Amino acid sequence: MNITPRGCASIGGELARCMEECRNKTMGMFASYGYNPFNPAEFQLLEGVMKNLPRRRRERIISLNSPFGDPCCMRADITLSALSYMALHYAPEEFPLRLCYADRVFAVPRPPRENLEDTQVGVELLGWEGIGSDVEVLALLMKALDSLGLTESVIVLGDSSIVPRLFANLPGNIADQLVERLQNGEYSAYCRIVNGADGITEADREILSKLPKLKGPDEILDGAEEIVGSRTPLHSLREICSSLEHLGYRDRVRIDLGFIRDLGYYRGPIFNVYASGDGGFLGGGGRYEGLLSDVRFSCQAVGFGLSLRELALARRPEARPARVMIWSGNLSPSESLRYASGLAERGISFEISWNPDDLESRNFAVSRGCRWWVNLRDDYAVDVSTGGRTRPDSVGGAL
């Protein structure tokens, strides 16, 4: 029987176990930095989402009506839910606020992808202004990735104010086409438009043709001032890079001044995260403030969201904990549960076999990949791989 529609997935087995490990480790890391867990509602009011999301993301929402008749959509953006929650429960004098989450978002996929849902893990820091909050969030992101063994992961930094400044003098339809090409990574098509479109001055054409090439290590900023013009966004990126260098992350930071995401949503530094220099996309984030005016907040915020599934697929697999199969034969079930409680207190993974036949139970332990089969009835434990015996109370030390 299949009740899962196309575009959705029920995940189990090793991938589910790895996703749960990623969730627990990242959420634990966020909590250690003072971020409080947040569980957003599954539905969002359609009016608020349509008002605050950029056009490209509005086109992908999954709309429906609630049983109460409210026009809604499946949760399209967790940041919007976080801001709504904070506006309803906190006053500005209670800032800064730090939230973390691990929950699903829903969107109509862009081909060739088909997934309608993804589980994101991330943070929102509301109320601290300037570079300090950007560096805090980026450092936390890197610490979380390191805790998962993703020590070759890379952050690509840009600034959402650069492209609008460079495109300000272009006719609207040309600017929209160029933005679309940059967002999709279609650089050849971008260059064809720059070189062939009417309404672009030769000076602008020269600058725009160089924009997609302004990427690489932070030294790229040295040669970008003449092209970008104002030092303000470059100064912010320099400070962020300098701080990350002092924290030991210089080799894992790249600059891309042609990088844009959701114009009108972000303001200032933005970033994408990849499993390695040529690895898969894990997520991203940046600084925003335009959304805050809608919820009475006159401040800035910064946050990020990562795909829990992509984190699980990218991380280096950990050795599965050695498992113990417990069998008590005709003893009271309480004997198995009492012994199991002792293993749980020591952090040892176990499974209880209620099969009345000891041989079948032991074979089951082999098929499950257990390290030990414990016979409580006859008071011994067997190392499944070697056949060696020991006492049940010494299994913890042997593991």
BADO-590382 format. One record per residue (C-alpha): residue number from 1; residue in one letter; y, x, z. Coordinates in Angstrom, 2 decimals. Example, Ala and Ser with C-alpha at 12.3 -4.5 7.8 and 13.67 -1.06 7.14 Angstrom:
2
 num residuo       v       u       w
   1       A   -4.50   12.30    7.80
   2       S   -1.06   13.67    7.14
//
This chain:
399
 num residuo       v       u       w
   1       M    0.00    0.00    0.00
   2       N    3.37    1.40   -1.02
   3       I    6.51   -0.16    0.44
   4       T    8.89    2.75   -0.28
   5       P   11.24    2.12   -3.23
   6       R   12.14    4.66   -5.88
   7       G   14.75    7.11   -4.63
   8       C   13.57    6.94   -1.00
   9       A   10.93    9.02    0.77
  10       S    8.87    8.83    3.93
  11       I    8.40   12.44    5.02
  12       G    5.52   13.64    7.15
  13       G    3.34   16.69    7.65
  14       E    4.70   20.22    7.72
  15       L    8.00   19.31    6.09
  16       A    8.70   16.66    8.75
  17       R    7.76   19.12   11.49
  18       C   10.06   21.75   10.02
  19       M   12.90   19.24    9.62
  20       E   12.55   18.27   13.27
  21       E   12.65   21.93   14.31
  22       C   15.83   22.38   12.24
  23       R   17.35   19.29   13.80
  24       N   16.55   20.39   17.36
  25       K   17.74   23.97   16.87
  26       T   21.00   23.10   15.15
  27       M   21.86   20.25   17.51
  28       G   21.09   22.52   20.45
  29       M   23.37   25.19   19.01
  30       F   26.16   22.66   18.48
  31       A   25.81   21.40   22.04
  32       S   26.17   24.94   23.38
  33       Y   29.60   25.09   21.67
  34       G   30.71   21.87   23.36
  35       Y   29.93   19.38   20.58
  36       N   28.75   15.97   21.80
  37       P   26.07   14.01   19.92
  38       F   27.17   11.03   17.86
  39       N   24.96    8.30   16.34
  40       P   26.80    6.45   13.52
  41       A   26.15    2.87   12.44
  42       E   23.91    2.43    9.41
  43       F   26.34    0.04    7.68
  44       Q   30.03    0.67    6.96
  45       L   32.67   -1.89    6.05
  46       L   33.24   -1.68    2.32
  47       E   37.03   -1.97    2.50
  48       G   37.47    1.10    4.69
  49       V   35.07    3.20    2.63
  50       M   36.67    2.25   -0.68
  51       K   40.11    3.04    0.71
  52       N   39.25    6.49    2.06
  53       L   36.62    8.02   -0.23
  54       P   37.57    9.80   -3.49
  55       R   36.78    8.10   -6.77
  56       R   33.70   10.17   -7.55
  57       R   32.14    9.20   -4.25
  58       R   33.25    5.56   -4.40
  59       E   31.29    5.27   -7.64
  60       R   28.09    6.18   -5.78
  61       I   28.18    3.85   -2.78
  62       I   25.34    1.38   -2.23
  63       S   27.00   -1.94   -1.39
  64       L   25.55   -5.03    0.27
  65       N   26.53   -7.84    2.62
  66       S   25.65   -7.85    6.29
  67       P   23.79  -10.90    7.72
  68       F   27.19  -11.95    9.11
  69       G   28.73  -12.02    5.63
  70       D   30.76   -8.79    5.89
  71       P   31.04   -6.80    2.63
  72       C   29.43   -3.46    3.55
  73       C   27.75   -0.41    2.16
  74       M   24.95    1.80    3.38
  75       R   26.48    4.70    5.31
  76       A   28.22    6.73    2.60
  77       D   30.05    9.27    4.75
  78       I   29.46   10.26    8.38
  79       T   32.95   11.74    8.79
  80       L   34.45    8.28    8.26
  81       S   32.17    6.86   10.95
  82       A   33.10    9.67   13.34
  83       L   36.83    9.10   12.83
  84       S   36.44    5.35   13.31
  85       Y   34.51    5.93   16.52
  86       M   37.07    8.37   17.89
  87       A   39.96    6.06   17.02
  88       L   38.33    3.22   18.95
  89       H   37.32    5.25   22.01
  90       Y   39.86    8.04   22.48
  91       A   43.62    8.49   22.66
  92       P   45.43   11.45   21.02
  93       E   46.13   13.01   24.43
  94       E   42.36   13.43   24.88
  95       F   42.12   15.85   21.94
  96       P   40.49   18.10   20.92
  97       L   37.28   16.18   20.28
  98       R   34.02   17.72   19.15
  99       L   31.14   15.67   17.74
 100       C   27.79   16.62   16.23
 101       Y   25.27   14.46   14.41
 102       A   21.95   14.38   12.58
 103       D   21.60   11.19   10.56
 104       R   21.17    9.75    7.09
 105       V   23.70    9.18    4.33
 106       F   23.10    7.04    1.26
 107       A   24.43    7.35   -2.29
 108       V   23.48    6.55   -5.86
 109       P   22.14    9.87   -7.18
 110       R   23.48   11.82  -10.12
 111       P   20.79   12.73  -12.69
 112       P   18.49   14.58  -12.67
 113       R   18.25   13.84   -8.93
 114       E   16.80   10.52   -7.82
 115       N   17.12   10.53   -4.04
 116       L   19.16    7.67   -2.62
 117       E   19.19    9.10    0.90
 118       D   19.50   12.41    2.68
 119       T   19.58   13.42    6.33
 120       Q   22.62   15.48    7.23
 121       V   23.23   17.59   10.31
 122       G   26.79   18.65   11.05
 123       V   29.89   18.74   13.23
 124       E   33.45   17.40   13.36
 125       L   36.24   19.18   15.27
 126       L   39.33   17.00   15.62
 127       G   42.67   18.03   17.08
 128       W   42.91   21.82   16.87
 129       E   45.34   23.05   14.24
 130       G   45.11   26.10   12.00
 131       I   42.78   29.00   11.40
 132       G   41.17   29.04   14.84
 133       S   39.37   25.74   14.24
 134       D   38.25   26.83   10.74
 135       V   36.78   30.06   12.09
 136       E   35.12   28.28   15.03
 137       V   33.34   25.85   12.73
 138       L   32.34   28.55   10.23
 139       A   31.07   30.85   12.97
 140       L   29.08   27.96   14.46
 141       L   27.67   27.23   11.02
 142       M   26.55   30.84   10.57
 143       K   25.02   30.94   14.07
 144       A   23.09   27.76   13.32
 145       L   21.79   29.19   10.03
 146       D   20.79   32.42   11.74
 147       S   18.89   30.46   14.41
 148       L   16.80   28.98   11.58
 149       G   16.05   32.40   10.12
 150       L   18.40   31.87    7.14
 151       T   20.01   35.27    7.58
 152       E   20.63   35.69    3.84
 153       S   22.63   32.44    3.60
 154       V   26.06   32.65    1.97
 155       I   29.34   30.78    2.43
 156       V   31.57   30.26   -0.62
 157       L   35.19   29.78    0.46
 158       G   38.03   28.18   -1.45
 159       D   41.20   26.23   -0.74
 160       S   41.69   22.64   -1.86
 161       S   45.45   23.13   -2.34
 162       I   45.13   25.77   -5.09
 163       V   43.89   23.64   -7.98
 164       P   46.45   20.82   -7.48
 165       R   49.26   23.42   -7.48
 166       L   48.07   25.03  -10.69
 167       F   47.46   21.65  -12.38
 168       A   50.75   20.06  -11.25
 169       N   52.52   20.50  -14.63
 170       L   49.62   19.31  -16.78
 171       P   49.42   15.87  -18.41
 172       G   47.34   13.60  -16.18
 173       N   44.42   13.13  -18.56
 174       I   44.06   16.87  -19.11
 175       A   44.24   17.61  -15.39
 176       D   41.53   15.00  -14.71
 177       Q   39.28   16.48  -17.39
 178       L   39.69   20.00  -16.00
 179       V   39.02   18.85  -12.44
 180       E   35.86   17.09  -13.61
 181       R   34.62   20.24  -15.37
 182       L   35.29   22.46  -12.35
 183       Q   33.54   20.04  -10.00
 184       N   30.49   19.97  -12.27
 185       G   30.47   23.74  -12.81
 186       E   30.97   23.25  -16.57
 187       Y   33.04   26.37  -17.13
 188       S   32.53   26.65  -20.91
 189       A   33.77   23.08  -21.35
 190       Y   36.66   23.85  -19.00
 191       C   37.72   26.83  -21.11
 192       R   37.49   24.82  -24.34
 193       I   39.89   22.24  -22.93
 194       V   42.29   24.92  -21.64
 195       N   42.34   26.72  -24.99
 196       G   42.50   23.66  -27.20
 197       A   44.44   20.92  -25.42
 198       D   48.00   20.06  -26.36
 199       G   50.66   19.84  -23.66
 200       I   49.76   23.12  -21.93
 201       T   52.32   25.93  -22.08
 202       E   51.09   29.38  -23.03
 203       A   51.99   30.67  -19.56
 204       D   49.94   27.91  -17.91
 205       R   47.13   28.41  -20.41
 206       E   46.85   32.06  -19.44
 207       I   46.76   31.27  -15.71
 208       L   44.27   28.43  -16.07
 209       S   41.92   30.51  -18.20
 210       K   41.70   33.06  -15.37
 211       L   41.03   30.53  -12.61
 212       P   37.21   30.25  -12.95
 213       K   36.96   34.05  -12.83
 214       L   38.68   34.34   -9.45
 215       K   35.45   34.56   -7.50
 216       G   33.54   37.24   -5.67
 217       P   33.92   39.22   -2.42
 218       D   37.12   38.89   -0.41
 219       E   38.72   41.75   -2.38
 220       I   39.28   39.18   -5.14
 221       L   42.21   37.91   -3.09
 222       D   44.11   41.15   -3.74
 223       G   44.42   40.40   -7.43
 224       A   44.89   36.65   -7.12
 225       E   48.44   36.50   -5.75
 226       E   50.11   36.87   -9.12
 227       I   48.02   34.04  -10.57
 228       V   48.05   31.59   -7.66
 229       G   51.69   32.17   -6.81
 230       S   52.33   31.00   -3.26
 231       R   50.78   33.18   -0.57
 232       T   50.12   30.28    1.80
 233       P   46.51   29.38    0.80
 234       L   45.61   33.01    0.21
 235       H   46.99   33.96    3.63
 236       S   44.72   31.37    5.27
 237       L   41.68   32.62    3.37
 238       R   42.52   36.23    4.28
 239       E   42.67   35.37    7.98
 240       I   39.39   33.48    7.85
 241       C   37.67   36.32    6.00
 242       S   39.06   38.87    8.46
 243       S   37.75   36.89   11.44
 244       L   34.32   36.42    9.88
 245       E   34.20   40.13    9.09
 246       H   34.84   40.97   12.75
 247       L   31.99   38.63   13.67
 248       G   29.65   40.53   11.35
 249       Y   29.51   38.09    8.44
 250       R   31.52   39.86    5.74
 251       D   28.55   40.44    3.43
 252       R   27.72   36.72    3.53
 253       V   31.16   35.42    2.49
 254       R   32.24   34.84   -1.11
 255       I   35.57   33.61   -2.50
 256       D   35.93   31.09   -5.33
 257       L   39.53   30.02   -5.98
 258       G   38.44   27.56   -8.67
 259       F   36.17   25.75   -6.21
 260       I   37.23   22.16   -5.54
 261       R   35.65   19.16   -3.90
 262       D   36.93   15.60   -3.50
 263       L   40.66   16.00   -4.11
 264       G   42.61   13.78   -1.75
 265       Y   39.93   14.11    0.95
 266       Y   40.25   17.76    1.97
 267       R   43.42   19.71    2.79
 268       G   43.24   23.49    3.01
 269       P   40.15   25.73    3.33
 270       I   36.89   24.31    2.00
 271       F   33.42   25.82    1.71
 272       N   29.92   25.43    0.33
 273       V   26.78   26.87    1.90
 274       Y   23.81   28.33    0.02
 275       A   20.43   29.56    1.26
 276       S   21.13   32.94   -0.40
 277       G   23.38   34.49   -3.00
 278       D   21.40   32.74   -5.75
 279       G   19.65   30.21   -3.52
 280       G   19.74   26.47   -3.15
 281       F   22.73   24.40   -2.06
 282       L   22.57   23.43    1.64
 283       G   25.85   21.55    2.15
 284       G   29.51   22.18    2.82
 285       G   32.70   21.09    4.48
 286       G   36.31   22.00    5.11
 287       R   39.61   21.00    6.66
 288       Y   40.97   17.49    6.23
 289       E   43.93   15.47    7.45
 290       G   44.56   12.70    4.91
 291       L   41.86   10.53    6.48
 292       L   43.39   10.84    9.94
 293       S   46.57    8.89    9.25
 294       D   44.49    5.80    8.64
 295       V   43.20    5.99   12.24
 296       R   46.54    6.83   13.93
 297       F   45.87   10.56   14.31
 298       S   48.67   12.96   13.30
 299       C   46.59   16.12   13.34
 300       Q   44.03   18.06   11.34
 301       A   40.26   18.26   11.56
 302       V   37.48   20.39   10.17
 303       G   33.78   19.81    9.81
 304       F   30.65   20.32    7.74
 305       G   27.40   18.60    6.84
 306       L   24.12   20.24    5.83
 307       S   21.03   18.68    4.30
 308       L   18.26   18.76    6.88
 309       R   15.61   18.61    4.17
 310       E   17.11   21.54    2.25
 311       L   17.36   23.55    5.47
 312       A   13.69   22.91    6.16
 313       L   12.67   23.90    2.63
 314       A   14.79   27.06    2.68
 315       R   13.93   28.48    6.08
 316       R   11.24   31.03    6.66
 317       P    8.20   29.20    8.03
 318       E    7.42   29.82   11.67
 319       A    3.90   30.25   12.92
 320       R    2.53   26.89   13.97
 321       P    2.03   26.77   17.75
 322       A   -1.56   27.30   18.81
 323       R   -3.04   23.91   19.60
 324       V   -5.58   22.94   22.20
 325       M   -8.12   20.15   21.73
 326       I   -9.06   18.53   25.05
 327       W  -12.43   16.79   25.48
 328       S  -13.60   15.26   28.75
 329       G  -16.81   13.54   27.71
 330       N  -17.75   10.79   30.12
 331       L  -15.16   11.78   32.74
 332       S  -12.27    9.47   33.55
 333       P   -9.45    9.56   30.97
 334       S   -7.20   10.59   33.84
 335       E   -8.95   13.99   33.88
 336       S   -7.89   14.68   30.30
 337       L   -4.37   13.46   30.93
 338       R   -4.01   15.49   34.12
 339       Y   -5.07   18.68   32.30
 340       A   -2.84   17.77   29.34
 341       S    0.16   17.40   31.66
 342       G   -0.36   20.95   32.87
 343       L   -0.37   22.26   29.29
 344       A    2.77   20.27   28.45
 345       E    4.61   21.76   31.42
 346       R    3.86   25.21   30.02
 347       G    5.01   24.25   26.52
 348       I    1.51   24.34   25.02
 349       S    0.74   21.97   22.14
 350       F   -2.39   19.90   22.54
 351       E   -4.35   16.91   21.29
 352       I   -6.82   14.77   23.22
 353       S  -10.18   13.87   21.68
 354       W  -11.73   10.61   22.92
 355       N  -14.85   11.06   20.78
 356       P  -17.90   10.64   23.02
 357       D  -19.86   13.29   21.09
 358       D  -19.00   16.89   22.05
 359       L  -20.16   18.44   18.75
 360       E  -18.13   16.00   16.67
 361       S  -15.13   16.65   18.88
 362       R  -15.47   20.41   18.47
 363       N  -15.77   20.07   14.68
 364       F  -12.67   17.90   14.77
 365       A  -10.84   20.70   16.59
 366       V  -11.79   23.07   13.76
 367       S  -10.54   20.65   11.09
 368       R   -7.25   20.25   12.98
 369       G   -6.72   24.01   13.07
 370       C   -6.86   24.18   16.87
 371       R   -7.11   27.53   18.60
 372       W   -9.03   26.22   21.66
 373       W  -11.49   23.41   22.36
 374       V  -11.58   22.60   26.04
 375       N  -14.68   20.94   27.57
 376       L  -13.48   19.50   30.86
 377       R  -16.81   17.88   31.60
 378       D  -18.66   21.20   31.70
 379       D  -15.62   23.25   32.78
 380       Y  -15.19   25.75   29.94
 381       A  -12.93   26.42   26.93
 382       V  -14.00   27.81   23.54
 383       D  -11.93   30.04   21.28
 384       V  -12.53   28.15   18.02
 385       S  -12.14   31.24   15.80
 386       T  -14.48   33.57   17.76
 387       G  -16.68   31.27   19.80
 388       G  -15.76   33.16   22.98
 389       R  -15.61   31.20   26.23
 390       T  -13.23   31.18   29.14
 391       R  -12.23   28.84   31.95
 392       P   -9.97   25.87   31.11
 393       D   -7.33   27.02   33.62
 394       S   -6.95   30.36   31.79
 395       V   -6.23   28.87   28.35
 396       G   -2.45   29.09   28.82
 397       G   -2.59   32.83   29.43
 398       A   -4.91   33.38   26.49
 399       L   -2.43   31.70   24.17
//
